Amino acid sequence: MIGYLIDTDWAVDYLKGVDEKVEFLQSQEDLYVSTLTVGELVEEIEDSDRRDQRMSALKDFLSGITVLSFTKQAAVEFGKIRNNLREKGEMIGDIDTMIGATAKAHSLEVLTDNTQHFRKINGLELYKEEKQQS
């Protein structure tokens, strides 16, 4: 069974009720989210007029998902990824790099629409990439 790390854009779409994302995520068992994604979601919610309602929806969403911390193993992956990206002259944002490193550290496939950044990370499995190539 494949485990999936949910990127921030997929989590936002799920919380907005985007049918395709809701149906897919509800049909999966091994779902994970990074603490970094949680931080990005809370940042967006804090700037909302419906903060309490949206925070409650986030808590419900997270209740069925394993939240992964940025571990030492992920930090090692982060350093390798950043070095590789720097050598290629293809740097991406640190949060995306850290989310990718977390996925690699846990051998998870990333659920994202941000393939432009994540496909630059060598050896990272992307759900959207697979679907586009099929």
C-alpha positions in Angstrom: 0.0 0.0 0.0 1.2 3.5 -0.9 1.4 6.2 1.8 0.7 9.7 0.8 2.1 13.0 2.1 -0.5 15.7 1.5 0.9 19.0 0.3 -0.6 22.3 1.4 -2.5 22.9 -1.9 -4.3 19.6 -1.6 -5.2 20.2 2.0 -6.6 23.6 1.1 -8.6 22.1 -1.7 -9.9 19.4 0.6 -11.0 22.0 3.2 -12.7 24.0 0.4 -14.6 20.9 -0.6 -13.1 20.3 -4.0 -14.8 17.0 -5.0 -11.9 15.3 -6.7 -9.6 15.9 -3.7 -12.2 15.0 -1.1 -13.2 11.8 -2.8 -9.5 10.7 -3.3 -8.4 11.5 0.3 -11.5 9.9 1.8 -10.7 6.7 -0.1 -7.2 6.4 1.2 -5.9 4.9 4.5 -2.2 5.9 4.8 -2.4 9.7 4.8 0.2 12.0 6.3 0.8 15.7 6.5 3.9 17.6 7.6 3.9 19.9 10.5 5.1 22.5 7.9 1.9 22.1 6.0 -0.1 22.5 9.3 1.8 25.8 9.9 1.0 27.0 6.4 -2.7 26.2 6.8 -2.9 27.9 10.2 -1.2 31.0 8.8 -3.9 31.2 6.1 -6.7 30.6 8.7 -5.3 33.3 11.0 -6.0 35.8 8.3 -9.6 34.7 7.8 -12.8 36.3 8.8 -14.1 32.8 9.7 -11.1 31.8 11.8 -13.0 29.7 14.4 -15.0 27.8 11.7 -12.0 27.2 9.6 -9.8 26.1 12.5 -12.5 23.6 13.5 -12.5 22.2 10.0 -8.7 21.9 10.1 -8.9 20.0 13.4 -11.4 17.6 11.9 -9.3 17.1 8.8 -6.2 16.4 10.9 -8.0 14.0 13.2 -7.8 11.3 10.5 -4.3 11.9 9.4 -0.8 11.2 10.8 1.1 14.5 11.3 4.8 14.1 10.8 7.4 16.2 12.5 10.5 17.4 10.7 12.9 14.8 12.1 16.7 14.4 12.0 16.3 12.0 9.1 14.2 14.6 7.2 16.9 17.2 8.0 19.6 15.0 6.4 17.4 14.6 3.3 16.8 18.4 3.3 20.6 19.0 3.2 21.1 16.6 0.4 18.2 18.0 -1.6 19.3 21.6 -1.1 22.8 20.8 -2.2 21.6 19.0 -5.3 19.2 21.9 -6.2 22.0 24.5 -5.7 24.3 22.5 -7.9 21.7 22.4 -10.6 20.8 26.1 -10.2 17.2 25.1 -9.5 16.5 26.2 -5.9 12.9 26.1 -4.6 11.5 27.5 -1.4 12.7 26.0 1.9 9.2 24.9 3.0 8.7 22.9 -0.2 12.2 21.5 0.2 11.4 20.5 3.8 8.1 18.9 2.8 9.9 17.0 0.0 12.5 15.9 2.5 9.9 14.7 4.9 8.3 12.6 2.1 11.6 11.1 1.1 12.5 10.3 4.8 9.3 8.4 5.2 9.1 6.9 1.6 5.9 8.7 0.9 4.4 9.8 -2.4 3.5 13.5 -2.4 -0.1 14.7 -3.3 0.5 18.1 -4.9 -0.5 20.3 -7.7 2.8 22.1 -7.3 4.7 19.8 -9.6 6.8 22.6 -10.9 8.8 22.7 -7.7 8.5 19.2 -6.4 9.6 17.5 -9.6 13.0 19.2 -9.2 13.7 16.9 -6.1 15.5 13.8 -7.3 13.8 10.5 -6.3 10.6 12.2 -5.0 7.5 10.3 -6.0 4.6 12.6 -7.0 1.0 11.5 -7.4 0.2 14.2 -10.0 3.3 13.3 -12.1 2.1 9.7 -12.4 -1.4 10.8 -13.5 0.0 13.2 -16.1 2.3 10.5 -17.6 -0.4 7.8 -17.8 
